[in-house]
Amino acid sequence: MFQTLKDLFDSFTQPTPSQSPAERAHTVQLAAAVLLVEVVRFDAAMDDAERTTVVTALRSKFALSDDELARLLELAVTTSQTAYDYQRFTSSLNAHFSQDQKIQLVEAMWQVAYADAHLDENEMHTISKVAGLLHVTHGEYIGAKMRAKEAAYAGRSPR
């Protein structure tokens, strides 16, 4: 289903206008998944709550089977480990996502950050940087953060 890691990596570094619709869809899916994984990249490991939140966000955005989601997440983690910038991921999303979809992705990033009930500066910086590259306004960014925080702390007391 998914292209090899090298093919997907190449599609970010050497985009071709002749990509098929399926290749473009895979590129967009990987870009979104990598950005979600980037939120927890500086943690020692992705915990179960964070992993569940990432999978839930990807499931709500893309019609993928459980097996495809697992492979996408594995590929996103691998790609994230070698990522040196966000531009190659955000440019693909800017070309294919509506403004509402970009805001939803930023909100999903905040949900991942809040999943372990501990926000750190690296998570906040990553989300802020990505939101800027996605042309999400400050108001949209704050709204996404507040909705994610409200959802994360519904039923539990914030730290």
C-alpha positions as CSV (number, residue, x, y, z in Angstrom):
1,M,0.0,0.0,0.0
2,F,2.6,2.5,1.1
3,Q,5.6,3.3,-1.0
4,T,9.0,2.4,0.4
5,L,10.5,4.8,2.8
6,K,13.0,6.0,0.2
7,D,10.3,6.7,-2.3
8,L,8.3,8.7,0.2
9,F,11.4,10.5,1.4
10,D,12.3,11.3,-2.2
11,S,8.8,12.7,-2.8
12,F,9.5,15.3,-0.2
13,T,13.0,16.2,-1.3
14,Q,12.3,16.0,-5.1
15,P,8.6,16.5,-5.6
16,T,7.4,15.7,-9.1
17,P,4.4,17.2,-10.8
18,S,3.6,13.7,-12.3
19,Q,2.7,12.1,-8.9
20,S,-0.4,10.0,-9.1
21,P,-3.3,10.9,-6.9
22,A,-2.5,7.9,-4.7
23,E,1.1,9.0,-4.4
24,R,0.0,12.5,-3.5
25,A,-2.4,11.1,-0.9
26,H,0.3,9.0,0.7
27,T,2.6,12.1,0.7
28,V,0.0,14.2,2.5
29,Q,-0.8,11.4,5.0
30,L,2.9,11.0,5.8
31,A,3.4,14.7,6.2
32,A,0.5,15.0,8.6
33,A,1.7,11.9,10.6
34,V,5.3,13.2,10.8
35,L,4.1,16.5,12.2
36,L,2.0,14.8,14.8
37,V,5.0,12.6,15.8
38,E,7.3,15.6,15.9
39,V,5.3,16.9,18.9
40,V,6.7,14.0,21.0
41,R,10.0,13.7,19.2
42,F,12.0,15.0,22.2
43,D,10.4,12.6,24.7
44,A,12.4,9.6,25.5
45,A,9.7,7.5,23.9
46,M,6.1,7.9,22.7
47,D,3.9,6.7,25.5
48,D,0.6,4.9,25.0
49,A,-1.6,8.0,25.5
50,E,0.4,9.9,22.9
51,R,0.4,7.0,20.5
52,T,-3.4,6.6,20.9
53,T,-3.9,10.3,20.3
54,V,-1.8,10.3,17.1
55,V,-3.6,7.2,15.8
56,T,-7.0,8.8,16.6
57,A,-6.1,12.0,14.8
58,L,-4.9,10.1,11.7
59,R,-8.0,7.9,11.7
60,S,-10.3,10.9,11.8
61,K,-8.4,12.6,9.0
62,F,-7.8,9.7,6.6
63,A,-9.8,6.6,5.7
64,L,-7.2,4.0,6.5
65,S,-7.4,0.5,7.9
66,D,-5.8,-0.4,11.3
67,D,-2.9,-2.1,9.4
68,E,-2.4,1.0,7.2
69,L,-2.5,3.3,10.3
70,A,0.1,1.2,12.0
71,R,2.4,1.2,9.0
72,L,1.9,5.0,8.5
73,L,2.8,5.6,12.2
74,E,5.9,3.5,11.9
75,L,7.0,5.3,8.8
76,A,6.2,8.7,10.4
77,V,8.4,7.8,13.4
78,T,11.3,6.7,11.2
79,T,10.9,9.8,8.9
80,S,10.7,12.1,11.9
81,Q,14.0,10.8,13.2
82,T,15.8,12.0,10.1
83,A,13.8,15.2,9.6
84,Y,15.8,18.4,9.6
85,D,13.0,20.9,8.9
86,Y,9.3,21.1,8.7
87,Q,9.0,23.0,5.4
88,R,9.0,19.9,3.2
89,F,6.0,18.5,5.2
90,T,4.1,21.8,5.6
91,S,4.5,22.7,1.9
92,S,2.7,19.5,0.9
93,L,-0.1,20.2,3.4
94,N,-0.4,23.9,2.3
95,A,-1.0,22.6,-1.2
96,H,-3.6,20.0,-0.3
97,F,-5.3,21.1,2.9
98,S,-8.0,23.7,3.4
99,Q,-7.5,26.3,6.1
100,D,-9.9,24.3,8.4
101,Q,-7.9,21.1,7.8
102,K,-4.7,22.9,8.8
103,I,-6.4,24.2,12.0
104,Q,-7.6,20.7,12.8
105,L,-4.1,19.4,12.3
106,V,-2.7,22.1,14.7
107,E,-5.5,21.1,17.2
108,A,-4.5,17.5,16.8
109,M,-0.9,18.4,17.5
110,W,-2.0,20.1,20.7
111,Q,-4.1,17.0,21.6
112,V,-0.9,14.9,21.3
113,A,1.0,17.4,23.5
114,Y,-1.7,17.3,26.2
115,A,-2.0,13.5,26.0
116,D,0.6,12.8,28.7
117,A,-0.8,15.6,30.8
118,H,2.6,17.4,30.6
119,L,3.4,20.2,28.2
120,D,7.0,21.0,27.7
121,E,8.7,23.9,25.8
122,N,9.8,21.7,22.9
123,E,6.2,20.6,22.2
124,M,5.0,24.2,22.4
125,H,7.8,25.4,20.1
126,T,7.2,22.7,17.6
127,I,3.5,23.4,17.3
128,S,4.0,27.1,17.1
129,K,6.6,26.7,14.3
130,V,4.4,24.3,12.3
131,A,1.3,26.5,12.8
132,G,3.2,29.4,11.3
133,L,4.4,27.4,8.4
134,L,0.8,26.3,7.8
135,H,-0.3,29.9,7.8
136,V,-2.6,29.4,10.8
137,T,-3.3,32.7,12.3
138,H,-2.5,33.4,16.0
139,G,-6.3,33.5,16.8
140,E,-6.8,30.1,15.1
141,Y,-3.7,28.7,16.8
142,I,-5.0,29.8,20.3
143,G,-8.4,28.5,19.5
144,A,-7.0,25.1,18.6
145,K,-4.9,25.0,21.7
146,M,-7.8,25.9,24.0
147,R,-10.1,23.3,22.4
148,A,-7.4,20.6,22.8
149,K,-6.7,21.7,26.4
150,E,-10.4,21.6,27.3
151,A,-10.8,18.2,25.7
152,A,-7.7,16.8,27.5
153,Y,-8.7,18.0,30.9
154,A,-12.4,17.2,30.7
155,G,-13.0,14.9,33.7
156,R,-9.5,15.4,35.2
157,S,-7.9,18.3,37.0
158,P,-5.1,20.1,35.1
159,R,-1.5,20.1,36.4
